[in-house]
Amino acid sequence: MATLLLLRHGRTTANAAGGLAGRQPVELDDTGRAQAVRVGERLRELPLAAVVSSPLIRCRQTLDLALPGVTPEVDEGLIECGYGDWEGRPLKDLAKEPLWPVVQQHPSAVVFPGGEAMAAMSARAVAAVRRWDAQVTAEHGPEALWLACSHGDVIKAIVADAMGLHLDEFQRIVADPASLSVIRYTPTRPFLVRLNDTAELGGLVPPKRTDDAEVDPAAQSDAAVGGGAGGGVT
């Protein structure tokens, strides 16, 4: 079977502001544009048989900068999770909602108010990449490489499926802006080849504290809904 490169879009204005963009038409900020250019320098070395994208503008902007001249196929199955009434709100406010602990600990049970179930998001995203992988393999052979550009929670769900993890474990996975995660599907099992690869180590350095307030241990364990802004990137 072919090999899938999952690319998360670059950092957006919503990521930088600590908000949950959801399906709103937010665009890349300056950092996100620079990230897209850098990841493109790596991707242009590869003979990509197909490039597929979420329909949202932040993914299309990322690909325009990373792979200029390439027109991606658009697949609704790769669109961001439908966060419904949560969209556009600050993550710090959403963390106070009664649903937040469920999102963190039992996401398979979550249906966002006015939006999508996380289980439904996972199912349609996994179905989309497996459908494309089969098509690319049939048309270009088992050695082909192909790229899908999508969103943090969507990529985490696809990776969790490839690792044989229940969706309730997917918050253990990180997919930073402009990161690459690589999956090779086979007739019997997928292989996770790379995860959250940004080819830089700056994101491992914790950000400096800006005040003397104590850090909530529970908050340290929470995953940023939507994938967050990443750490230490410029």
Secondary structure, 3 states (H helix, E strand, C coil): CCEEEEEECCCEHHHHHCECCCCCCCCECHHHHHHHHHHHHHHCCCCEEEEEECCCHHHHHHHHHHCCCCCCEECHHHCCCCCHHHCCCEHHHHCCCCCHHHHHHCHHHCECCCCCEHHHHHHHHHHHHHHHHHHHHHHHCCCCEEEEEECHHHHHHHHHHHCCCCHHHHHHCCCCCCCEEEEECCCCCCEEEEEEECCCCHHHCCCCCCCCCCCCHHHHHCCCCCCCCCCCCC
